[in-house]
Amino acid sequence: MRKNILGSIGFYTLLIIIIVVDLFPLYWMIVGSFKTYEELFNPRILFPTKIAVENYINAIFGFEGSFFVQMKNSIILAVGTAALAMGISIPSGYALARLNFKWKKMFMRSILFTYVVPSTFLVVPYFALMSFYRLYNTYFAVILADTVFTLPYCVLVLMEYFRSIPKEIEESAFVDGANIKDIILKITIPLSAPALAAISTFAFLYSWNEYLYVIVLMGSSDMFTVPVGIGARIAGDTFSYGPMFAMATLFALPSIVFYLLIERYIVTGLTAGALKG
């Protein structure tokens, strides 16, 4: 009995330490966004004694109000990536789950090859490719890049989830005269709502936090996203920490709220396909 109690205490103590360490950067970002420049460099001040609202005013309306433009760009890229990833992964995942064709196993293994090569290695050739096709400084260039790196995960998750759906449901629809398009749109997709929520959130957040490909493929500042805009606040040896923390806090809020709203669908989508697949 005593061993069980001590084991539980040790487990929850370790769990609390991990949570504190994991959430401390988020706490420091939020608190730092309300601190003055002097208090920001005083580690003894865990909470601001004076609320520096000017950090948020500077973050939103500084740099000629570019925050709204950068937020718009971030939303366009994230939504575009999620939509394109879903549009490709749904038929691809269904084909791998239900159809039998030549080189199927090889194709399933090859889609993971994208993750073998780090994305940083592909920046230069991808930049040359987008320049050749005159897609430089366009939304589609970044959306296409982010889709390439999110697609393998999305396809594999959907493939496993589609396999968990009983074939008898689709076979009954075939008997009633439905075609493959009707089955996917009216049966498979509605039954796969949790998995679709999971992959769309993954693709959305991946593109939402994109930095490297935006700064490489976007030549004009009016095409920058918020992460790149935060980096642009660094001018030589001058760091506007307060406004940078404020921008980061504002930028993190939509993704946190979005994740909390559909968290249960994400967990269901990831576990159901993995367990039944």
Phi, psi and omega in degrees: 000314180296323179295321178295319179295314180296322178295320178294318179298316179296320180296311182289330175295314177298320180296319179295319179298316180297318180296316180297314180296322182288322184268349183299318176301322177296317177299315182294326178295313182293314180295319180296334179289342179256358182271154171283169183298323181290317182289336184295331183259014176251103185292345180284340181268098181278336178230139182294134176279339178225125182284117181268082180294337182297338177297317180287324177296317178293321182294321184276315187254355175286170182053041178060037177066031184288347182300319181295321178294317179294322177295320177299315179297320179297318180295316180299315181293318182292314180294319179297318178295315180298318181293315181292320179297319178291319181298329180269320186287332180296304178293326179293314179296322179293319179297318180289331182277326190246331187262152175247122180214166184294143180063027182296312181296321179294322179294320179298323179284327184289334181292340176280351181297337178301326182275353178287319181267123178300146183297333180294332180289337186263001184298310184295308179297325179292322176298317178296321180294315180293324177293321180296321180269010176059039177253005178296140180066037176232156178297321186298328180299314180286320178301317180295319179295314180295325178295321180301320184274344178261340187298315181303315179298315181298318181295316182292320178296314180293323179300314180293323181289319178299325178294332181283346178279127182302135180294334183300328179295315180289322179296323177296322178293322177298319180296325180281000175100008179284147176263179185296325180293317179295322181295316181293315186284323188259343183240301188294311182296313177300323179286343183256021182305316178299318180292321178295323177296322181294311184288325179294322177293319178299312180294321180297311182290327178299312180287328180300325182262008183298136179230307188300307185289335176291313183291335180275321188264348179255113185273337182252148184293336180284359175254002181290151172264177183297316178304319177290324178296325177295317177295329179291345178289343178278114181240100181066239178264009182261124180240116178272076187298316181301303177298327178293318176296322180295317177297318180296322179294314179296324181289328182282334186301310181301318181292323179293314180297316180299318180293317181295327182291325184243022183301317183294328177290324180295314180298317178297317182293322182284322184278324183297313180294322181290322183284319183274338181288000000 
